[in-house]
Amino acid sequence: MKAAVYRSYGPPEVLKIEDVEKPDIGREGHEDRVLIKVHSASVNPFDNLHRKGYLPIRLSGGGFGRPNPDIQIMGIDVAGRVETVGKHVTGFKAGDSVFGHCLGSHAEYVLARENKLSLLPKNTGFQEAAAVPCAALTALQALRDVAQIRKDQKVLIYGASGGIGHFAVQLAKFYGTEVTAVCSTANLKWVKELGADHMIDHVRQDFNDLGRKYDIILDAVGKRTFFNSRGALLKTGVYITEHVLYPKYHPLQLLLASVTGDKRAKIHMSKTNAPDLEFLRDLVGDGTLRPVVEKCYPLDQIAQAHRHMDNGHTRGKIVIGVANGL
Ligand SMILES: NC(=O)c1ccc[n+]([C@@H]2O[C@H](COP(=O)([O-])OP(=O)(O)OC[C@H]3O[C@@H](n4cnc5c(N)ncnc54)[C@H](OP(=O)(O)O)[C@@H]3O)[C@@H](O)[C@H]2O)c1
């Protein structure tokens, strides 16, 4: 099968389309897996960090000098059709349209665990469905589980035009809160149309200087810190950063905040599970949650897709189209 493979760390050009072996569902250990013929798969900052070889990734099994040969195909979100299932799988059958989390979806076929998949949302194409898993799950779990979002709270989403951010705006509205979305000038209009009550252009204004206070500040892109956001945080508020992988100062700031006893600073790491995917599936299916796909690149333009993501100003999500007409 064809797959986008990287055999060394570096710029987008290290990504090559190669013929590799199709995943073997019959292998021992794959009894709970589902073999998916991939239709679409989104690109996440996670993929770009792997390609660039960020130190925390190299140190945590990514491969120190060169990428670990077991994970040289990128892609952690998938939407496609089930080709066959492992013998312990009970929830899916051949022919089902599914979406969810896996490793190696920038390829014609991928294996995913049954408990990290859901049936496709109704009235939704593979492209939109592929945009959902990582970004929307992260937004959902940050707001619902970490911040314990409640009706009528005031919520600020920083980085509201990105993958996580645009889902976070819509989810915060779903939970009945008053939402302030922060993004750059060019994105104000469409992010407002997602339902935000107030907009702040981060190019012109710093929300910390405006004298407004929030119950929840979700820094979806990690361009802020707890210390330069806390002026806008209520005493009972919560600041959450999603920025866990960059070797910058966020983890240290959060550590410092916890050492000084400020429990308002939280760092969040999402975990895929089927109930949350099914929850999102229903919200997408009934039109409450709208995945925004800025661009879909064919698999053989994977390097262009990474370059697009590298510029740091994606509007919503970038998706890779692997197959047509499934
Ligand atoms: N914790 C977790 O479990 C988890 C899961 C997934 C991702 N992440 C991390 O979360 C971060 C965001 O992921 P994502 O998929 O949402 O990324 P993304 O889609 O690439 O985010 C792009 C957005 O960032 C905004 N942005 C860029 N520079 C900005 C600035 N200086 N101020 C404000 N906004 C700025 C851009 O908005 P404008 O163009 O409007 O400025 C753009 O819309 C990444 O660091 C990723 O690694 C964490």
Ligand as a Chemical Component Dictionary entry (heavy atoms), coordinates in Angstrom:
data_LIG
# 
_chem_comp.id                   LIG 
_chem_comp.type                 NON-POLYMER 
_chem_comp.pdbx_formal_charge   0 
_chem_comp.three_letter_code    LIG 
# 
loop_
_chem_comp_atom.comp_id 
_chem_comp_atom.atom_id 
_chem_comp_atom.alt_atom_id 
_chem_comp_atom.type_symbol 
_chem_comp_atom.charge 
_chem_comp_atom.model_Cartn_x 
_chem_comp_atom.model_Cartn_y 
_chem_comp_atom.model_Cartn_z 
_chem_comp_atom.pdbx_ordinal 
LIG N1  N1  N 0  -2.814 18.672 25.215 1  
LIG C1  C1  C 0  -3.218 17.875 24.250 2  
LIG O1  O1  O 0  -3.718 16.776 24.466 3  
LIG C2  C2  C 0  -3.069 18.362 22.852 4  
LIG C3  C3  C 0  -3.776 17.731 21.824 5  
LIG C4  C4  C 0  -3.663 18.255 20.536 6  
LIG C5  C5  C 0  -2.844 19.359 20.302 7  
LIG N2  N2  N 1  -2.145 19.904 21.338 8  
LIG C6  C6  C 0  -1.304 21.105 21.153 9  
LIG O2  O2  O 0  -2.204 22.211 21.094 10 
LIG C7  C7  C 0  -1.664 23.221 20.272 11 
LIG C8  C8  C 0  -2.708 23.672 19.266 12 
LIG O3  O3  O 0  -3.147 22.613 18.455 13 
LIG P1  P1  P 0  -4.089 22.938 17.210 14 
LIG O4  O4  O 0  -4.319 21.668 16.504 15 
LIG O5  O5  O -1 -5.233 23.755 17.614 16 
LIG O6  O6  O 0  -3.063 23.862 16.373 17 
LIG P2  P2  P 0  -3.291 24.696 15.060 18 
LIG O7  O7  O 0  -4.568 24.341 14.398 19 
LIG O8  O8  O 0  -2.052 24.606 14.241 20 
LIG O9  O9  O 0  -3.389 26.209 15.589 21 
LIG C9  C9  C 0  -3.290 27.201 14.654 22 
LIG C10 C10 C 0  -3.886 28.465 15.232 23 
LIG O10 O10 O 0  -2.952 29.073 16.123 24 
LIG C11 C11 C 0  -3.229 30.450 16.132 25 
LIG N3  N3  N 0  -2.090 31.267 16.498 26 
LIG C12 C12 C 0  -0.859 31.241 15.947 27 
LIG N4  N4  N 0  -0.070 32.156 16.569 28 
LIG C13 C13 C 0  -0.842 32.789 17.494 29 
LIG C14 C14 C 0  -0.608 33.810 18.454 30 
LIG N5  N5  N 0  0.586  34.382 18.567 31 
LIG N6  N6  N 0  -1.617 34.175 19.262 32 
LIG C15 C15 C 0  -2.821 33.592 19.155 33 
LIG N7  N7  N 0  -3.114 32.614 18.285 34 
LIG C16 C16 C 0  -2.125 32.220 17.460 35 
LIG C17 C17 C 0  -3.616 30.759 14.705 36 
LIG O11 O11 O 0  -4.597 31.772 14.762 37 
LIG P3  P3  P 0  -4.399 33.159 14.005 38 
LIG O12 O12 O 0  -3.886 32.825 12.634 39 
LIG O13 O13 O 0  -5.789 33.735 14.015 40 
LIG O14 O14 O 0  -3.402 33.917 14.817 41 
LIG C18 C18 C 0  -4.162 29.445 14.145 42 
LIG O15 O15 O 0  -5.546 29.509 13.908 43 
LIG C19 C19 C 0  -0.399 22.627 19.642 44 
LIG O16 O16 O 0  0.694  23.099 20.388 45 
LIG C20 C20 C 0  -0.561 21.142 19.851 46 
LIG O17 O17 O 0  0.676  20.471 19.932 47 
LIG C21 C21 C 0  -2.248 19.439 22.597 48 
# 
loop_
_chem_comp_bond.comp_id 
_chem_comp_bond.atom_id_1 
_chem_comp_bond.atom_id_2 
_chem_comp_bond.value_order 
_chem_comp_bond.pdbx_ordinal 
LIG N1  C1  SING 1  
LIG C1  O1  DOUB 2  
LIG C1  C2  SING 3  
LIG C2  C3  SING 4  
LIG C2  C21 DOUB 5  
LIG C3  C4  DOUB 6  
LIG C4  C5  SING 7  
LIG C5  N2  DOUB 8  
LIG N2  C6  SING 9  
LIG N2  C21 SING 10 
LIG C6  O2  SING 11 
LIG C6  C20 SING 12 
LIG O2  C7  SING 13 
LIG C7  C8  SING 14 
LIG C7  C19 SING 15 
LIG C8  O3  SING 16 
LIG O3  P1  SING 17 
LIG P1  O4  DOUB 18 
LIG P1  O5  SING 19 
LIG P1  O6  SING 20 
LIG O6  P2  SING 21 
LIG P2  O7  DOUB 22 
LIG P2  O8  SING 23 
LIG P2  O9  SING 24 
LIG O9  C9  SING 25 
LIG C9  C10 SING 26 
LIG C10 O10 SING 27 
LIG C10 C18 SING 28 
LIG O10 C11 SING 29 
LIG C11 N3  SING 30 
LIG C11 C17 SING 31 
LIG N3  C12 SING 32 
LIG N3  C16 SING 33 
LIG C12 N4  DOUB 34 
LIG N4  C13 SING 35 
LIG C13 C14 SING 36 
LIG C13 C16 DOUB 37 
LIG C14 N5  SING 38 
LIG C14 N6  DOUB 39 
LIG N6  C15 SING 40 
LIG C15 N7  DOUB 41 
LIG N7  C16 SING 42 
LIG C17 O11 SING 43 
LIG C17 C18 SING 44 
LIG O11 P3  SING 45 
LIG P3  O12 DOUB 46 
LIG P3  O13 SING 47 
LIG P3  O14 SING 48 
LIG C18 O15 SING 49 
LIG C19 O16 SING 50 
LIG C19 C20 SING 51 
LIG C20 O17 SING 52 
# 
